[in-house]
């Protein structure tokens, strides 16, 4: 069994190594280029939805008028 000071020295060494690895990973990640955000294709579809909704509403109005006999 290792003595107490050897165990603590080992724990400190592993902890320091893990901390240095984490800091190095963050440093490298911060130097990577960040691509611009991708514009969603749904934005174009969302622009068309109100027009389609208006068209469907007018069709439903026509159907309702036809059923009422106007």
C-alpha positions in Angstrom: 0.0 0.0 0.0 1.2 3.5 -0.9 1.9 5.9 1.9 -0.4 8.9 2.4 1.9 11.4 0.8 2.4 9.3 -2.3 -1.3 9.0 -2.7 -1.9 12.7 -2.4 1.0 13.4 -4.8 -0.6 11.1 -7.3 -4.0 12.6 -6.8 -2.6 16.2 -7.3 -0.6 15.1 -10.4 -3.7 13.5 -12.0 -5.8 16.5 -11.1 -3.3 19.0 -12.4 -2.9 17.0 -15.6 -6.7 16.9 -16.1 -7.0 20.6 -15.5 -4.2 21.4 -18.0 -5.8 19.1 -20.6 -9.2 20.8 -20.1 -7.7 24.3 -20.4 -5.8 23.3 -23.5 -8.9 21.9 -25.1 -10.8 25.1 -24.4 -7.9 27.2 -25.9 -7.8 25.1 -29.1 -11.6 25.2 -29.4 -11.6 29.0 -29.0 -9.3 29.4 -32.0 -11.4 27.3 -34.4 -13.4 29.4 -36.9 -17.1 29.6 -36.2 -19.3 29.2 -39.3 -22.2 31.6 -39.6 -25.6 30.3 -38.5 -27.4 28.4 -41.2 -30.6 30.2 -42.2 -33.5 27.7 -41.9 -35.3 26.7 -45.0 -38.5 26.8 -43.0 -38.4 30.6 -43.1 -39.4 30.6 -46.8 -42.1 28.1 -46.0 -43.4 30.2 -43.2 -43.8 33.2 -45.5 -46.0 31.2 -47.8 -48.2 29.8 -45.0 -50.2 33.0 -44.4 -51.0 33.3 -48.1 -52.1 29.6 -48.1 -54.2 30.2 -45.0 -55.9 33.2 -46.6 -56.6 31.1 -49.7 -58.0 28.3 -47.7 -60.1 30.6 -45.6 -61.6 32.2 -48.8 -62.3 28.7 -50.2 -64.0 27.8 -47.0 -66.1 31.0 -47.2 -67.1 30.0 -50.7 -68.0 26.5 -49.6 -70.0 28.0 -46.7 -71.8 30.4 -49.0 -72.6 27.6 -51.5 -74.0 25.5 -48.7 -76.2 28.4 -47.4 -77.4 28.9 -51.0 -76.0 32.4 -51.7 
